[in-house]
Amino acid sequence: MEKFQALGLEKIPREAWRQNTKDMKYDLYNFLAWLIIIIIIIIIIIFVIIIIIIIIFVIIIITIVIIIIHSFSQQMDTRVEVFVLCYPI
């Protein structure tokens, strides 16, 4: 046993364990960092999709309102033309 102590070989497993633990911590932090980045990217993508859906919905609503207003204005114009044509001068 004294030979191993003189050479410092009894410290190798402990130092290897410490290095392995440091590597595991680094891997864990690296994994967590990438996980956070991926989650942030997914959240941004979801918000962009929601904004696009809202914009499409607003465009559809505006188009429907324009169509309704146009159809009412055409009906009003027709009635006015008929009234003007039928009114005796």
TIMI-2910 file (N, C-alpha, C, CB; in pm, 1 decimal, decimal comma, always signed):
<rs>
+----------+----------+----------+----------+----------+----------+----------+----------+----------+----------+----------+----------+------+
!      n_x !      n_y !      n_z !     ca_x !     ca_y !     ca_z !      c_x !      c_y !      c_z !     cb_x !     cb_y !     cb_z ! resn !
+----------+----------+----------+----------+----------+----------+----------+----------+----------+----------+----------+----------+------+
!    +81,6 !   -119,1 !     +0,0 !     +0,0 !     +0,0 !     +0,0 !    +86,1 !   +125,6 !     +0,0 !    -92,9 !     -0,3 !   +119,4 !  Met !
!   +200,4 !   +116,6 !    +59,6 !   +290,0 !   +231,8 !    +63,6 !   +341,0 !   +267,7 !    -75,2 !   +407,3 !   +204,3 !   +156,4 !  Glu !
!   +353,7 !   +168,0 !   -163,6 !   +397,7 !   +196,2 !   -300,3 !   +295,4 !   +285,0 !   -372,9 !   +419,0 !    +64,0 !   -378,4 !  Lys !
!   +167,7 !   +253,1 !   -352,0 !    +63,7 !   +332,2 !   -418,1 !    +59,0 !   +474,8 !   -362,3 !    -73,5 !   +264,4 !   -401,6 !  Phe !
!    +79,0 !   +486,1 !   -231,7 !    +76,2 !   +618,7 !   -171,6 !   +194,5 !   +702,6 !   -219,1 !    +76,8 !   +608,1 !    -19,0 !  Gln !
!   +309,0 !   +635,7 !   -233,7 !   +427,2 !   +708,0 !   -278,0 !   +409,0 !   +757,7 !   -420,8 !   +551,4 !   +619,1 !   -267,9 !  Ala !
!   +344,0 !   +680,3 !   -502,5 !   +321,5 !   +719,8 !   -641,0 !   +200,5 !   +811,9 !   -656,2 !   +303,4 !   +596,7 !   -727,3 !  Leu !
!   +116,3 !   +821,5 !   -555,1 !     -3,1 !   +903,7 !   -562,8 !   -115,0 !   +838,7 !   -641,9 !    +30,3 !  +1035,6 !   -623,4 !  Gly !
!   -109,9 !   +706,6 !   -653,0 !   -210,9 !   +637,1 !   -733,5 !   -345,4 !   +626,2 !   -661,8 !   -161,5 !   +498,3 !   -769,9 !  Leu !
!   -347,7 !   +639,9 !   -529,7 !   -475,9 !   +628,0 !   -459,8 !   -565,7 !   +748,6 !   -487,8 !   -453,1 !   +613,6 !   -308,7 !  Glu !
!   -508,8 !   +858,2 !   -536,4 !   -586,6 !   +978,7 !   -564,3 !   -648,8 !   +977,6 !   -704,7 !   -498,3 !  +1101,2 !   -548,4 !  Lys !
!   -607,1 !   +887,8 !   -787,8 !   -655,5 !   +887,0 !   -926,6 !   -806,8 !   +865,8 !   -934,2 !   -584,0 !   +777,8 !  -1006,6 !  Ile !
!   -862,3 !   +765,6 !   -865,3 !  -1007,2 !   +748,6 !   -876,7 !  -1084,3 !   +870,1 !   -824,2 !  -1050,7 !   +623,9 !   -801,5 !  Pro !
!  -1037,6 !   +930,3 !   -714,7 !  -1105,9 !  +1046,2 !   -659,8 !  -1099,4 !  +1163,8 !   -756,9 !  -1044,9 !  +1084,9 !   -524,9 !  Arg !
!   -983,1 !  +1188,7 !   -815,8 !   -970,0 !  +1297,8 !   -912,9 !  -1049,2 !  +1269,1 !  -1039,3 !   -823,1 !  +1320,8 !   -947,8 !  Glu !
!  -1049,8 !  +1141,5 !  -1079,6 !  -1130,5 !  +1103,9 !  -1197,0 !  -1278,6 !  +1124,8 !  -1167,4 !  -1104,1 !   +955,9 !  -1237,4 !  Ala !
!  -1320,5 !  +1093,5 !  -1045,2 !  -1460,5 !  +1114,3 !  -1007,5 !  -1494,1 !  +1263,7 !  -1009,1 !  -1488,9 !  +1054,1 !   -867,6 !  Trp !
!  -1402,5 !  +1345,3 !   -956,7 !  -1425,9 !  +1490,1 !   -957,4 !  -1436,8 !  +1542,5 !  -1099,9 !  -1313,2 !  +1563,3 !   -882,8 !  Arg !
!  -1347,8 !  +1496,6 !  -1186,7 !  -1352,4 !  +1541,4 !  -1326,5 !  -1481,0 !  +1494,2 !  -1393,3 !  -1229,6 !  +1489,4 !  -1404,7 !  Gln !
!  -1520,1 !  +1369,6 !  -1363,2 !  -1643,4 !  +1315,8 !  -1420,6 !  -1763,8 !  +1396,5 !  -1372,5 !  -1660,2 !  +1166,9 !  -1383,4 !  Asn !
!  -1761,6 !  +1433,6 !  -1244,3 !  -1869,7 !  +1514,9 !  -1190,6 !  -1873,4 !  +1651,8 !  -1257,9 !  -1854,4 !  +1530,5 !  -1039,3 !  Thr !
!  -1757,7 !  +1712,1 !  -1280,3 !  -1752,7 !  +1841,2 !  -1350,3 !  -1806,2 !  +1827,5 !  -1492,2 !  -1608,7 !  +1895,9 !  -1353,3 !  Lys !
!  -1767,3 !  +1718,9 !  -1558,8 !  -1817,2 !  +1695,8 !  -1694,8 !  -1969,5 !  +1677,3 !  -1695,1 !  -1748,5 !  +1572,0 !  -1756,9 !  Asp !
!  -2020,0 !  +1604,7 !  -1595,8 !  -2164,1 !  +1582,5 !  -1587,8 !  -2237,2 !  +1714,8 !  -1562,7 !  -2196,9 !  +1480,7 !  -1476,3 !  Met !
!  -2181,1 !  +1799,3 !  -1475,8 !  -2242,2 !  +1929,9 !  -1450,5 !  -2240,2 !  +2014,1 !  -1577,8 !  -2168,7 !  +2003,5 !  -1335,9 !  Lys !
!  -2128,2 !  +2012,1 !  -1648,4 !  -2118,3 !  +2088,1 !  -1773,7 !  -2221,5 !  +2037,2 !  -1874,7 !  -1975,0 !  +2077,6 !  -1833,1 !  Tyr !
!  -2232,8 !  +1904,1 !  -1886,1 !  -2331,1 !  +1846,5 !  -1978,2 !  -2473,0 !  +1883,8 !  -1937,1 !  -2316,3 !  +1693,8 !  -1983,8 !  Asp !
!  -2500,9 !  +1883,0 !  -1807,0 !  -2633,6 !  +1918,6 !  -1758,8 !  -2663,8 !  +2065,6 !  -1789,5 !  -2644,9 !  +1891,5 !  -1607,6 !  Leu !
!  -2568,0 !  +2154,1 !  -1761,5 !  -2588,4 !  +2296,3 !  -1789,4 !  -2603,3 !  +2321,0 !  -1939,7 !  -2471,4 !  +2379,2 !  -1733,3 !  Tyr !
!  -2524,5 !  +2249,9 !  -2017,4 !  -2533,6 !  +2262,2 !  -2163,1 !  -2671,3 !  +2216,2 !  -2211,6 !  -2421,8 !  +2179,7 !  -2231,9 !  Asn !
!  -2717,1 !  +2103,8 !  -2159,3 !  -2848,8 !  +2051,3 !  -2195,5 !  -2958,5 !  +2149,1 !  -2155,6 !  -2872,7 !  +1914,9 !  -2129,0 !  Phe !
!  -2950,6 !  +2202,6 !  -2033,0 !  -3052,2 !  +2296,6 !  -1986,5 !  -3051,6 !  +2425,2 !  -2069,4 !  -3029,9 !  +2329,4 !  -1838,7 !  Leu !
!  -2934,0 !  +2471,4 !  -2107,0 !  -2925,6 !  +2591,8 !  -2190,0 !  -2992,7 !  +2568,6 !  -2324,9 !  -2778,7 !  +2633,7 !  -2210,1 !  Ala !
!  -2961,8 !  +2456,1 !  -2388,1 !  -3024,6 !  +2426,2 !  -2517,1 !  -3174,6 !  +2406,8 !  -2501,8 !  -2961,9 !  +2301,3 !  -2579,7 !  Trp !
!  -3216,0 !  +2344,6 !  -2391,6 !  -3358,9 !  +2323,4 !  -2367,7 !  -3430,8 !  +2457,2 !  -2353,8 !  -3380,8 !  +2237,6 !  -2241,3 !  Leu !
!  -3371,9 !  +2550,9 !  -2281,1 !  -3431,6 !  +2683,1 !  -2264,9 !  -3438,1 !  +2755,2 !  -2399,9 !  -3351,2 !  +2766,7 !  -2162,7 !  Ile !
!  -3332,2 !  +2746,2 !  -2478,3 !  -3331,0 !  +2810,2 !  -2610,7 !  -3440,4 !  +2750,8 !  -2699,8 !  -3192,0 !  +2793,6 !  -2678,1 !  Ile !
!  -3454,8 !  +2619,7 !  -2698,1 !  -3557,3 !  +2553,9 !  -2781,0 !  -3696,5 !  +2593,9 !  -2734,2 !  -3541,6 !  +2399,6 !  -2776,0 !  Ile !
!  -3717,5 !  +2600,8 !  -2603,1 !  -3848,2 !  +2640,8 !  -2550,8 !  -3879,5 !  +2784,7 !  -2591,4 !  -3852,2 !  +2626,3 !  -2396,7 !  Ile !
!  -3780,9 !  +2874,1 !  -2583,5 !  -3802,5 !  +3013,0 !  -2624,1 !  -3836,4 !  +3021,2 !  -2772,8 !  -3678,0 !  +3098,2 !  -2593,2 !  Ile !
!  -3766,4 !  +2944,8 !  -2855,6 !  -3794,4 !  +2943,8 !  -2999,6 !  -3935,6 !  +2891,9 !  -3026,5 !  -3690,7 !  +2857,2 !  -3074,5 !  Ile !
!  -3976,4 !  +2787,4 !  -2955,6 !  -4111,8 !  +2732,4 !  -2973,1 !  -4216,3 !  +2835,7 !  -2932,4 !  -4129,7 !  +2602,5 !  -2889,9 !  Ile !
!  -4192,3 !  +2906,6 !  -2820,5 !  -4286,5 !  +3010,0 !  -2776,0 !  -4295,8 !  +3122,1 !  -2879,5 !  -4243,5 !  +3067,3 !  -2638,7 !  Ile !
!  -4182,3 !  +3163,8 !  -2935,3 !  -4182,7 !  +3268,0 !  -3038,4 !  -4259,9 !  +3221,2 !  -3161,4 !  -4038,4 !  +3306,4 !  -3077,5 !  Ile !
!  -4239,0 !  +3097,6 !  -3202,8 !  -4310,3 !  +3043,4 !  -3318,9 !  -4461,0 !  +3040,6 !  -3292,1 !  -4259,0 !  +2901,0 !  -3352,9 !  Ile !
!  -4500,0 !  +3000,0 !  -3170,4 !  -4642,5 !  +2995,7 !  -3135,9 !  -4701,8 !  +3136,3 !  -3140,0 !  -4663,2 !  +2932,5 !  -2995,7 !  Ile !
!  -4630,2 !  +3236,2 !  -3084,9 !  -4679,8 !  +3374,0 !  -3089,0 !  -4691,6 !  +3424,5 !  -3231,7 !  -4588,3 !  +3466,0 !  -3009,0 !  Phe !
!  -4596,2 !  +3393,1 !  -3316,9 !  -4602,6 !  +3435,8 !  -3457,3 !  -4723,0 !  +3371,5 !  -3525,9 !  -4471,5 !  +3399,1 !  -3532,3 !  Val !
!  -4746,3 !  +3245,2 !  -3499,6 !  -4861,3 !  +3176,3 !  -3560,0 !  -4991,3 !  +3240,0 !  -3511,3 !  -4859,3 !  +3024,3 !  -3525,7 !  Ile !
!  -4999,0 !  +3270,7 !  -3381,1 !  -5119,4 !  +3334,6 !  -3327,2 !  -5140,2 !  +3471,7 !  -3391,4 !  -5109,7 !  +3348,4 !  -3173,5 !  Ile !
!  -5034,1 !  +3549,4 !  -3406,0 !  -5045,5 !  +3680,8 !  -3469,3 !  -5090,7 !  +3667,5 !  -3614,8 !  -4911,2 !  +3755,6 !  -3462,0 !  Ile !
!  -5036,9 !  +3571,4 !  -3686,7 !  -5078,1 !  +3548,6 !  -3826,1 !  -5225,8 !  +3510,5 !  -3832,5 !  -4991,5 !  +3437,9 !  -3891,4 !  Ile !
!  -5270,7 !  +3424,3 !  -3741,0 !  -5411,7 !  +3384,5 !  -3738,2 !  -5500,0 !  +3505,4 !  -3708,3 !  -5435,2 !  +3273,5 !  -3633,0 !  Ile !
!  -5457,4 !  +3590,1 !  -3614,7 !  -5535,7 !  +3710,2 !  -3582,8 !  -5542,2 !  +3803,6 !  -3702,9 !  -5475,3 !  +3784,1 !  -3461,6 !  Ile !
!  -5430,1 !  +3821,3 !  -3771,8 !  -5428,5 !  +3908,0 !  -3890,9 !  -5520,8 !  +3852,5 !  -3998,7 !  -5284,7 !  +3922,3 !  -3946,4 !  Ile !
!  -5515,9 !  +3722,8 !  -4022,1 !  -5604,0 !  +3660,7 !  -4122,1 !  -5751,0 !  +3679,1 !  -4081,1 !  -5570,5 !  +3508,7 !  -4138,4 !  Ile !
!  -5780,2 !  +3660,4 !  -3952,1 !  -5916,8 !  +3677,7 !  -3902,7 !  -5964,2 !  +3821,5 !  -3923,8 !  -5925,4 !  +3640,2 !  -3753,6 !  Phe !
!  -5879,2 !  +3918,2 !  -3893,2 !  -5915,1 !  +4059,4 !  -3912,1 !  -5937,0 !  +4089,6 !  -4059,8 !  -5805,5 !  +4151,7 !  -3854,8 !  Val !
!  -5851,7 !  +4036,7 !  -4146,4 !  -5868,6 !  +4057,9 !  -4291,0 !  -6001,0 !  +3998,9 !  -4338,3 !  -5751,0 !  +3995,0 !  -4369,6 !  Ile !
!  -6035,1 !  +3881,4 !  -4288,8 !  -6162,4 !  +3818,3 !  -4327,4 !  -6280,0 !  +3902,7 !  -4279,1 !  -6172,4 !  +3674,5 !  -4269,5 !  Ile !
!  -6273,9 !  +3949,2 !  -4154,9 !  -6382,3 !  +4031,9 !  -4100,7 !  -6395,8 !  +4161,5 !  -4180,8 !  -6357,1 !  +4063,7 !  -3951,2 !  Ile !
!  -6283,9 !  +4227,2 !  -4210,2 !  -6288,0 !  +4351,6 !  -4288,6 !  -6345,7 !  +4325,8 !  -4427,6 !  -6146,6 !  +4413,1 !  -4300,4 !  Ile !
!  -6307,0 !  +4215,9 !  -4489,0 !  -6359,6 !  +4181,1 !  -4621,3 !  -6510,5 !  +4158,3 !  -4615,3 !  -6289,1 !  +4055,5 !  -4676,2 !  Thr !
!  -6557,2 !  +4088,2 !  -4513,7 !  -6701,2 !  +4063,4 !  -4499,7 !  -6776,0 !  +4195,3 !  -4479,3 !  -6728,9 !  +3967,0 !  -4381,2 !  Ile !
!  -6720,9 !  +4282,8 !  -4396,4 !  -6785,2 !  +4412,2 !  -4372,5 !  -6789,5 !  +4494,4 !  -4501,3 !  -6710,9 !  +4490,1 !  -4261,7 !  Val !
!  -6682,0 !  +4495,0 !  -4576,8 !  -6678,9 !  +4568,8 !  -4704,2 !  -6782,0 !  +4512,4 !  -4801,2 !  -6537,9 !  +4562,8 !  -4767,3 !  Ile !
!  -6791,7 !  +4379,8 !  -4807,7 !  -6890,1 !  +4317,3 !  -4897,0 !  -7031,7 !  +4354,8 !  -4853,9 !  -6873,4 !  +4163,1 !  -4897,9 !  Ile !
!  -7057,8 !  +4352,7 !  -4724,0 !  -7191,7 !  +4387,2 !  -4674,6 !  -7222,5 !  +4534,1 !  -4704,4 !  -7202,8 !  +4359,4 !  -4522,0 !  Ile !
!  -7127,0 !  +4621,8 !  -4677,0 !  -7147,9 !  +4764,6 !  -4704,7 !  -7168,9 !  +4788,9 !  -4853,9 !  -7028,1 !  +4847,2 !  -4654,3 !  Ile !
!  -7092,1 !  +4721,3 !  -4936,4 !  -7105,6 !  +4737,2 !  -5080,8 !  -7242,4 !  +4688,1 !  -5128,5 !  -6993,6 !  +4661,5 !  -5153,6 !  His !
!  -7285,7 !  +4575,4 !  -5075,9 !  -7416,4 !  +4522,8 !  -5118,3 !  -7528,9 !  +4614,8 !  -5072,9 !  -7438,6 !  +4380,9 !  -5062,4 !  Ser !
!  -7518,9 !  +4669,7 !  -4950,9 !  -7620,3 !  +4764,7 !  -4905,2 !  -7618,4 !  +4892,3 !  -4988,2 !  -7599,0 !  +4798,3 !  -4757,9 !  Phe !
!  -7498,5 !  +4938,4 !  -5022,1 !  -7490,3 !  +5061,4 !  -5101,7 !  -7548,0 !  +5039,1 !  -5241,1 !  -7344,3 !  +5110,0 !  -5111,8 !  Ser !
!  -7528,0 !  +4921,7 !  -5296,7 !  -7586,7 !  +4892,3 !  -5428,1 !  -7738,3 !  +4886,8 !  -5419,0 !  -7532,2 !  +4759,3 !  -5483,6 !  Gln !
!  -7788,8 !  +4829,1 !  -5311,2 !  -7934,2 !  +4824,4 !  -5293,8 !  -7990,9 !  +4965,3 !  -5276,9 !  -7971,2 !  +4737,0 !  -5172,1 !  Gln !
!  -7921,0 !  +5047,6 !  -5201,1 !  -7967,2 !  +5185,6 !  -5181,6 !  -7962,4 !  +5262,1 !  -5313,7 !  -7881,3 !  +5257,6 !  -5074,6 !  Met !
!  -7857,3 !  +5244,3 !  -5391,9 !  -7847,4 !  +5312,6 !  -5520,9 !  -7961,5 !  +5270,3 !  -5613,0 !  -7711,6 !  +5283,3 !  -5587,3 !  Asp !
!  -7994,0 !  +5144,3 !  -5615,5 !  -8100,5 !  +5094,0 !  -5700,6 !  -8234,0 !  +5155,9 !  -5658,7 !  -8107,3 !  +4939,7 !  -5694,0 !  Thr !
!  -8256,8 !  +5161,8 !  -5529,7 !  -8382,8 !  +5219,7 !  -5482,0 !  -8390,4 !  +5368,8 !  -5517,5 !  -8396,8 !  +5200,2 !  -5328,8 !  Arg !
!  -8280,7 !  +5436,1 !  -5503,7 !  -8278,8 !  +5578,2 !  -5536,1 !  -8302,2 !  +5596,3 !  -5685,7 !  -8144,5 !  +5643,3 !  -5493,1 !  Val !
!  -8240,7 !  +5513,4 !  -5767,8 !  -8259,6 !  +5525,0 !  -5913,0 !  -8405,7 !  +5496,8 !  -5949,7 !  -8164,9 !  +5427,3 !  -5988,6 !  Glu !
!  -8462,4 !  +5396,5 !  -5887,1 !  -8601,8 !  +5362,9 !  -5916,0 !  -8691,6 !  +5478,2 !  -5870,7 !  -8642,9 !  +5229,6 !  -5845,7 !  Val !
!  -8662,5 !  +5532,9 !  -5756,7 !  -8741,9 !  +5645,5 !  -5705,2 !  -8730,5 !  +5765,8 !  -5799,8 !  -8694,9 !  +5684,8 !  -5561,6 !  Phe !
!  -8611,8 !  +5794,9 !  -5843,1 !  -8591,6 !  +5908,0 !  -5932,7 !  -8661,2 !  +5883,3 !  -6066,5 !  -8441,4 !  +5933,6 !  -5954,2 !  Val !
!  -8653,6 !  +5760,7 !  -6116,4 !  -8717,0 !  +5729,6 !  -6243,6 !  -8869,7 !  +5732,9 !  -6234,8 !  -8671,4 !  +5593,8 !  -6291,6 !  Leu !
!  -8924,6 !  +5697,7 !  -6123,2 !  -9069,7 !  +5692,3 !  -6108,9 !  -9129,8 !  +5824,5 !  -6063,0 !  -9107,1 !  +5583,9 !  -6011,8 !  Cys !
!  -9050,4 !  +5913,2 !  -6017,7 !  -9101,8 !  +6040,8 !  -5967,4 !  -9138,4 !  +6131,4 !  -6085,3 !  -8997,2 !  +6110,3 !  -5875,2 !  Tyr !
!  -9257,2 !  +6182,8 !  -6089,3 !  -9295,4 !  +6268,0 !  -6203,0 !  -9230,3 !  +6405,6 !  -6194,4 !  -9447,7 !  +6283,3 !  -6209,3 !  Pro !
!  -9183,1 !  +6448,4 !  -6304,2 !  -9114,8 !  +6579,2 !  -6310,2 !  -9214,2 !  +6684,5 !  -6356,0 !  -8991,1 !  +6574,8 !  -6406,6 !  Ile !
+----------+----------+----------+----------+----------+----------+----------+----------+----------+----------+----------+----------+------+
</rs>
